[in-house]
Each structure stands twice: as structure tokens, then as C-alpha cells.
Amino acid sequence: MIEVLVVDDDTRVAQVNAAYVEKVPGFHVAGEAHTAADALRQLELLPHLDLVLLDHYLPDETGLEVVQEMRRRGHQTDVIMVTAARDVTTVQAAMRQGALQYLVKPFAFAGLRAKLEAYAELRRTLDGGGEAEQADVDRIFGALSASSEPGLPKGHSPTTAELVRRSLMNADGPLSAQEIADLTGVSRQTAQRYLKLLERTGRARLTLKYGDAGRPEHRYVWATRA
């Protein structure tokens, strides 16, 4: 079981988040805390904690300050930020201080479940030990983002969704379904299906390339590049 400490200044929110965690197979809530001081105290009392779900806005210190103090004390417990803090500065600081994931409030159970399942996949990947080839390294880093599309429709693979997403994000410009298929190794029809899903969820934007005759070619660009 993956032992989790849930930290939130609102006791009701902490209880809801704890209930969510308990619904995900393989996870167990070892404790709840509502202040930074209580979170640090429980880290000392619960030495076998694997993961902290950490709010940023706490009454005595920020969540990032808790992470700093955790590391100063030698606690290597993994951290997923679960917070209403949306500013890029906080997100960047959390990333630099080693937070594995960042979940913005408010969220539904599916959103938290996706993060926890990705974390569990990361743990399984790392448990193998030994040396890592590039493919292994890609799988380790990909484990955290494989569920970046929570609540995928039935019949959609998180792995394929991640391949398509990364291809779009790394592209210098708009790509067609055939170009995505060539990059990822999936069929053009499969690429088209996942591209349409990304468009519907606002992560990709559709552009049209007009030729001399016939129907325009559908090309897709990652939303932040459009």
C-alpha cells in the first residue's frame, strides 16, 4: 500500500480528499494535517509515509515552505501539490523544489485519481532498479504525465494520448494527422481520433491549410503555440 498524508487547512476539504484517496486501489491515508507544523510533526511520527498531498495555503506557513523544511530535515517523501494557487511563480517553485505533480483546485475525483494512478505507475517503474536505458528513462518520466488527460473516453489509451500530446507540444508548427501518425507509429485514423479529442478539450487548436483544389487539410497545433 502507498501510505499518504493529506494536508489541507480546511478540515472538510481534507476529509473529502482523504476519501478520494481511499477510493483508489493501492492507496491508504495514514493521516491528515491542517497546518504546516502538524504536517511536519506527522512526518516525524509516520516514518513510512510515501506521499504527501500538500495544500499551499496553510495558516502558519506555505506548502512550499513545508517542502523546504522536509528536505532540510532529510525527508525524501514524495509530494503532490493540491492547491488553489494558480500563479506561474508558485507552480515553477513547486517544480524546482521537487513536487512530482500539481493539481489545481477545484477538481473532481477523476482528476486526483489520474494523478495518483500516474504516481503508482512511477513507483512500479522505479521498483525495478538497475540501470536505465533511454527507453527506461522516457518511461520513468512519462509515468507522471501518462494520465495528463484524466477521464479519457472509453477505448482511448493514456499511452497513445501521451504520444500524440508530446508530438504536438514538441512540434515547431501545425501537424496533420498523417504527420502525427508518422511520428508516433500509430495509424492516421488513430492519430486523427486523439487529435480531435485534444481539440475538444481545448489543448489543441485546429488550423486549415488550403491547397489549389479540393478540401483543406486539417492541421493541429498545441494550444499555447496557436
Disulfide bonds with the S-S distance in Angstrom:
none
